[in-house]
Amino acid sequence: MNQEHQQTPMPAIPMPAGCRSMPALGLGTAADPPVEPEIVRSAVVEAIEVGYRHFDTAALYNSEEALGEAINEAINGGFVESREQLFITSKLWCSDAHPQHVLPALNKTLRNLKMDYIDLYLIHWPVSSKPGIHEYPIKKEDFLPMDFKSVWAAMEECYKLGLTKSIGVSNFSCKNLADVLATAKIPPAVNQVDVGIGKLTKYGKRHSFWERRTRKVEVNPCWQQQKLREFCKRNGVLVVGYSSLGSIGTFYGTNRVMESEVLREIGKARGKTVAQVALRWGYEQGIGVVVKSYNKERMKQNLEIFDWSLSDDECRKISEITQSRACLGKDYTSPYGPYKTMDELWDEEL
């Protein structure tokens, strides 16, 4: 590896001894509005160059091929020694959330990435849709209730085959997560609020990190998800948060994080940006954080959160910020079900 490209190792989310850990900060590749693959490829190469090692993609994002190309370019350029130094997450889309389609969907993701395995595979949303129709938004009449037991069993098979090092869920409420845990032989590793495990719970025996519960959901200082985070903690589920900065500029985002007076005041007093304060808060909560910026300078700034900490008073002020969800998930409700209202989708966690 070129000496000029060596980076200080990024801190990682604590995991059980002997298990590979997840880099604390990841780069998301979902773009709204969509961007050309070349922009994604170039941004990922720059991100690896400045120190990112965790990358988040999905079948829906149409960024898997560009991500794979960028990783090969970064390896050839000496920015990173091998694929094994990276942590790659992808997600199963709703139209493939049927037991017979899970393995083919993951194999397609691996072909797109030109990889033999990924580190984390997530069920993108707790709902299925008509097979063979890969679209967003999903037509209201195409939604179907997910058979959590059989779909999760298919996810477990992907893990057993070594095609993914861990499996998890995304955008799952406490109720939906409990439904998966009730029958899982290999519990989810992350709820990627938009979140992995290794302790004894009522749902099963001790598992290694790669059998840990993972869940991904929206988490930021303006939507702190205390109830969900406590549920995940009790059950050993690692929370990974998206919309860490509010996803401002997207159709589902909010400016409440970046325009928060509380965060601005803390940043001004500390000589930090609002984004750095928000990301530091997430890191101190023990959650994995996924951010999305294709601007190299902002990428660097977002990494500058590990050599300082928030005071107790600053944490108290952040805890008192008025809470509201930005990603309401309205596009995943339908008058035909299975979720007719946003209250039903989120189990009234609004």
C-alpha positions as CSV (number, residue, x, y, z in Angstrom):
1,M,0.0,0.0,0.0
2,N,1.3,3.4,-0.9
3,Q,2.7,5.3,2.1
4,E,1.0,8.5,1.1
5,H,-2.4,6.8,1.1
6,Q,-2.2,5.3,4.6
7,Q,-4.9,6.5,6.9
8,T,-5.4,6.5,10.6
9,P,-7.7,3.5,11.3
10,M,-11.3,4.5,11.8
11,P,-12.8,3.6,15.2
12,A,-15.3,0.7,15.1
13,I,-18.5,-0.2,16.8
14,P,-17.7,-2.5,19.8
15,M,-18.3,-6.1,19.0
16,P,-17.6,-9.4,20.9
17,A,-14.0,-10.4,21.2
18,G,-12.6,-12.3,18.2
19,C,-15.2,-10.9,15.8
20,R,-14.7,-8.5,13.0
21,S,-16.1,-5.1,13.7
22,M,-18.1,-2.6,11.7
23,P,-16.4,0.7,10.9
24,A,-18.2,3.4,12.9
25,L,-18.9,5.6,9.9
26,G,-20.1,4.5,6.5
27,L,-20.8,6.2,3.2
28,G,-24.2,5.7,1.7
29,T,-24.7,5.5,-2.1
30,A,-28.4,6.3,-2.4
31,A,-28.8,9.5,-4.3
32,D,-31.9,11.6,-4.7
33,P,-32.3,12.7,-7.4
34,P,-30.3,9.8,-9.0
35,V,-26.8,10.5,-10.3
36,E,-24.8,8.9,-13.1
37,P,-22.8,5.8,-12.2
38,E,-19.5,7.6,-12.9
39,I,-20.3,10.1,-10.1
40,V,-20.8,7.3,-7.7
41,R,-17.7,5.5,-8.8
42,S,-15.5,8.7,-8.5
43,A,-17.0,9.5,-5.1
44,V,-16.4,6.1,-3.6
45,V,-12.7,6.1,-4.8
46,E,-12.3,9.5,-3.1
47,A,-14.0,8.2,0.0
48,I,-11.6,5.2,0.2
49,E,-8.7,7.5,-0.3
50,V,-9.6,9.8,2.6
51,G,-10.4,6.8,4.9
52,Y,-13.9,5.4,4.6
53,R,-14.1,1.6,4.8
54,H,-17.8,1.0,5.2
55,F,-20.1,1.4,2.1
56,D,-23.9,1.0,2.0
57,T,-25.7,0.1,-1.2
58,A,-28.9,-1.7,-2.2
59,A,-30.5,-3.3,-5.2
60,L,-32.9,-0.4,-5.3
61,Y,-30.1,2.3,-5.5
62,N,-28.7,1.1,-8.8
63,S,-25.3,1.8,-7.3
64,E,-23.9,-1.7,-6.8
65,E,-22.0,-1.9,-10.1
66,A,-20.4,1.5,-9.7
67,L,-19.5,0.6,-6.1
68,G,-17.8,-2.6,-7.2
69,E,-15.9,-0.8,-10.0
70,A,-14.7,1.9,-7.5
71,I,-13.5,-0.7,-5.1
72,N,-11.4,-2.5,-7.8
73,E,-10.0,0.9,-8.9
74,A,-9.1,1.8,-5.3
75,I,-7.3,-1.5,-4.8
76,N,-5.4,-1.1,-8.0
77,G,-4.5,2.4,-7.1
78,G,-3.1,1.4,-3.7
79,F,-5.7,3.3,-1.6
80,V,-6.6,0.0,0.1
81,E,-4.8,-3.3,0.1
82,S,-7.7,-5.7,-0.5
83,R,-11.5,-6.1,-0.5
84,E,-11.2,-7.7,3.0
85,Q,-10.4,-4.3,4.5
86,L,-13.8,-3.0,3.5
87,F,-17.3,-3.6,4.9
88,I,-20.0,-3.8,2.3
89,T,-23.7,-3.7,3.0
90,S,-26.5,-4.3,0.5
91,K,-30.3,-4.8,0.7
92,L,-33.0,-7.1,-0.5
93,W,-35.8,-5.2,-2.4
94,C,-39.5,-5.8,-1.7
95,S,-40.2,-7.6,-5.0
96,D,-37.5,-10.2,-4.1
97,A,-38.7,-10.5,-0.5
98,H,-40.1,-14.0,-1.1
99,P,-38.4,-17.2,0.1
100,Q,-37.6,-18.5,-3.4
101,H,-36.2,-15.1,-4.7
102,V,-33.8,-14.2,-1.8
103,L,-30.8,-16.2,-2.9
104,P,-31.1,-15.3,-6.6
105,A,-31.3,-11.6,-5.5
106,L,-28.2,-11.8,-3.4
107,N,-26.4,-13.6,-6.2
108,K,-27.3,-10.8,-8.6
109,T,-26.0,-8.3,-6.1
110,L,-22.7,-10.2,-5.9
111,R,-22.4,-10.2,-9.7
112,N,-23.0,-6.4,-9.8
113,L,-20.4,-5.9,-7.1
114,K,-18.0,-8.5,-8.7
115,M,-17.6,-10.0,-5.2
116,D,-17.7,-13.4,-3.7
117,Y,-19.5,-12.2,-0.5
118,I,-20.8,-9.1,1.2
119,D,-20.4,-8.3,4.9
120,L,-24.1,-7.5,5.6
121,Y,-27.3,-8.2,3.8
122,L,-30.5,-6.5,4.9
123,I,-34.2,-6.9,4.2
124,H,-34.9,-3.3,3.0
125,W,-38.5,-2.9,4.2
126,P,-40.8,-5.1,6.2
127,V,-43.1,-5.6,3.2
128,S,-43.1,-7.7,0.1
129,S,-44.4,-6.8,-3.4
130,K,-45.4,-8.6,-6.6
131,P,-42.4,-10.7,-7.7
132,G,-40.6,-9.7,-10.9
133,I,-41.6,-6.0,-10.8
134,H,-38.6,-4.1,-9.6
135,E,-39.8,-0.5,-9.3
136,Y,-40.2,2.4,-6.9
137,P,-42.6,3.7,-5.9
138,I,-44.4,0.4,-5.7
139,K,-47.9,0.3,-7.1
140,K,-50.5,0.2,-4.2
141,E,-52.1,-2.9,-5.6
142,D,-48.7,-4.7,-5.8
143,F,-48.0,-4.8,-2.0
144,L,-48.1,-8.1,-0.2
145,P,-47.7,-9.1,3.4
146,M,-44.2,-10.5,4.1
147,D,-43.9,-14.0,5.4
148,F,-41.3,-13.1,7.9
149,K,-40.5,-16.7,8.9
150,S,-39.8,-18.1,5.4
151,V,-38.1,-14.9,4.1
152,W,-35.8,-14.9,7.1
153,A,-35.1,-18.6,6.7
154,A,-33.9,-17.8,3.1
155,M,-31.7,-15.0,4.5
156,E,-30.3,-17.6,7.0
157,E,-29.5,-19.9,4.0
158,C,-27.5,-17.0,2.4
159,Y,-25.5,-16.7,5.5
160,K,-24.9,-20.5,5.8
161,L,-23.6,-20.5,2.2
162,G,-21.0,-17.8,3.0
163,L,-22.5,-15.3,0.6
164,T,-23.0,-12.8,3.3
165,K,-21.1,-12.6,6.6
166,S,-24.2,-11.3,8.5
167,I,-27.9,-10.7,7.9
168,G,-30.2,-8.1,9.3
169,V,-33.2,-5.8,8.6
170,S,-33.9,-2.2,7.8
171,N,-36.8,0.1,8.7
172,F,-38.4,-2.5,11.1
173,S,-40.5,-1.4,14.0
174,C,-40.1,-3.1,17.4
175,K,-43.1,-5.3,16.6
176,N,-41.8,-6.4,13.2
177,L,-38.3,-7.1,14.6
178,A,-39.9,-9.1,17.4
179,D,-41.8,-11.2,14.8
180,V,-38.5,-12.1,13.1
181,L,-36.7,-12.8,16.4
182,A,-39.5,-15.1,17.5
183,T,-38.7,-17.7,14.8
184,A,-35.1,-16.9,13.8
185,K,-32.5,-19.7,14.1
186,I,-29.8,-17.1,13.3
187,P,-31.0,-13.8,14.7
188,P,-30.7,-10.6,12.7
189,A,-27.3,-8.8,13.1
190,V,-28.4,-5.2,12.4
191,N,-31.6,-3.1,12.3
192,Q,-30.3,-0.5,9.9
193,V,-32.3,1.9,12.2
194,D,-31.5,1.8,9.1
195,V,-28.6,-1.5,13.1
196,G,-25.6,-6.6,14.9
197,I,-25.4,-9.3,18.6
198,G,-23.5,-11.5,20.9
199,K,-25.3,-11.9,24.2
200,L,-27.9,-14.1,25.7
201,T,-31.5,-13.0,25.1
202,K,-34.9,-14.6,25.5
203,Y,-34.8,-15.2,21.7
204,G,-31.8,-17.6,21.7
205,K,-28.3,-18.5,22.7
206,R,-25.1,-16.5,22.3
207,H,-24.0,-16.0,18.8
208,S,-20.9,-14.6,17.1
209,F,-21.1,-11.1,15.6
210,W,-21.8,-12.6,12.2
211,E,-25.0,-14.0,13.6
212,R,-25.8,-10.8,15.4
213,R,-28.9,-8.8,14.9
214,T,-28.5,-5.9,12.7
215,R,-31.1,-3.2,12.0
216,K,-31.0,0.0,10.0
217,V,-33.5,2.9,10.6
218,E,-33.7,6.6,10.6
219,V,-31.8,8.0,13.6
220,N,-30.5,11.5,14.2
221,P,-30.7,14.2,17.0
222,C,-34.2,15.2,15.8
223,W,-35.5,11.7,15.7
224,Q,-33.6,9.8,18.4
225,Q,-35.7,6.6,18.3
226,Q,-35.3,6.0,22.1
227,K,-37.9,3.2,22.3
228,L,-36.5,1.3,19.3
229,R,-32.9,1.7,20.4
230,E,-33.8,0.4,23.9
231,F,-35.6,-2.6,22.4
232,C,-32.6,-3.3,20.2
233,K,-30.2,-3.0,23.1
234,R,-32.2,-5.4,25.2
235,N,-32.1,-7.9,22.4
236,G,-28.5,-7.3,21.4
237,V,-29.3,-5.7,18.1
238,L,-26.8,-3.2,16.7
239,V,-28.5,-0.1,15.4
240,V,-27.2,1.6,12.3
241,G,-28.7,4.9,11.5
242,Y,-29.4,6.5,8.2
243,S,-30.6,10.1,7.7
244,S,-28.0,10.9,10.3
245,L,-28.0,14.5,9.0
246,G,-31.6,14.6,8.0
247,S,-31.1,13.7,4.3
248,I,-31.7,17.3,3.5
249,G,-32.5,17.8,-0.2
250,T,-34.1,14.4,-0.7
251,F,-37.9,13.9,-1.2
252,Y,-38.0,12.3,2.3
253,G,-35.5,14.5,4.1
254,T,-35.7,17.3,6.5
255,N,-33.7,20.5,7.2
256,R,-34.4,20.2,11.0
257,V,-31.0,18.6,11.8
258,M,-28.8,21.0,9.8
259,E,-30.8,24.0,10.9
260,S,-31.1,23.0,14.6
261,E,-30.2,26.0,16.8
262,V,-29.1,23.6,19.6
263,L,-26.6,21.9,17.3
264,R,-25.5,25.2,15.8
265,E,-24.8,26.6,19.3
266,I,-22.8,23.5,20.3
267,G,-20.9,23.6,17.0
268,K,-20.1,27.3,17.3
269,A,-18.8,26.8,20.9
270,R,-16.7,23.8,19.8
271,G,-15.5,25.1,16.5
272,K,-17.3,22.2,14.8
273,T,-19.8,22.0,12.0
274,V,-23.5,21.1,12.7
275,A,-22.9,17.9,10.8
276,Q,-19.9,17.0,13.0
277,V,-21.9,17.6,16.1
278,A,-24.8,15.4,14.8
279,L,-22.4,12.6,13.8
280,R,-20.5,12.7,17.0
281,W,-23.8,12.4,18.9
282,G,-24.7,9.2,16.9
283,Y,-21.2,7.7,17.6
284,E,-21.5,8.4,21.3
285,Q,-24.9,6.6,21.3
286,G,-23.1,3.5,20.2
287,I,-24.8,3.3,16.8
288,G,-23.3,2.8,13.4
289,V,-23.7,5.9,11.2
290,V,-24.2,6.1,7.5
291,V,-23.8,9.5,5.7
292,K,-24.1,10.5,2.1
293,S,-21.9,13.2,0.6
294,Y,-20.1,13.1,-2.7
295,N,-18.1,16.3,-1.8
296,K,-14.6,15.3,-0.9
297,E,-14.1,18.1,1.6
298,R,-17.3,17.3,3.4
299,M,-16.3,13.6,3.4
300,K,-13.1,14.6,5.2
301,Q,-15.1,16.8,7.7
302,N,-17.5,14.0,8.5
303,L,-14.5,11.8,9.5
304,E,-13.2,14.4,12.0
305,I,-15.5,13.3,14.9
306,F,-13.4,10.8,16.7
307,D,-10.8,12.9,18.6
308,W,-13.3,14.9,20.8
309,S,-16.5,14.3,22.8
310,L,-19.7,16.0,23.8
311,S,-20.0,17.2,27.4
312,D,-22.8,16.0,29.6
313,D,-24.5,19.4,29.3
314,E,-24.3,19.3,25.5
315,C,-25.8,15.8,25.5
316,R,-28.6,16.9,27.8
317,K,-29.4,19.8,25.4
318,I,-29.5,17.4,22.4
319,S,-31.8,15.0,24.3
320,E,-34.3,17.9,24.8
321,I,-34.6,18.6,21.0
322,T,-38.2,18.3,19.8
323,Q,-38.6,15.0,18.1
324,S,-40.3,14.2,14.7
325,R,-39.8,11.5,12.0
326,A,-38.6,12.7,8.6
327,C,-38.8,9.4,6.6
328,L,-42.5,8.6,7.1
329,G,-42.6,5.7,4.7
330,K,-45.9,6.8,3.1
331,D,-45.0,5.1,-0.1
332,Y,-45.0,1.7,1.7
333,T,-48.6,2.1,2.8
334,S,-51.6,1.0,0.7
335,P,-55.4,0.9,1.1
336,Y,-55.1,-2.8,0.2
337,G,-52.6,-3.5,3.0
338,P,-50.6,-5.0,4.6
339,Y,-50.0,-1.5,6.1
340,K,-52.9,0.8,5.5
341,T,-51.5,3.7,7.5
342,M,-48.1,5.0,8.7
343,D,-49.2,4.2,12.3
344,E,-49.5,0.5,11.2
345,L,-46.2,0.6,9.4
346,W,-44.2,2.0,12.3
347,D,-46.3,0.3,15.1
348,E,-47.4,3.8,16.2
349,E,-43.7,4.8,16.6
350,L,-44.2,8.2,15.1
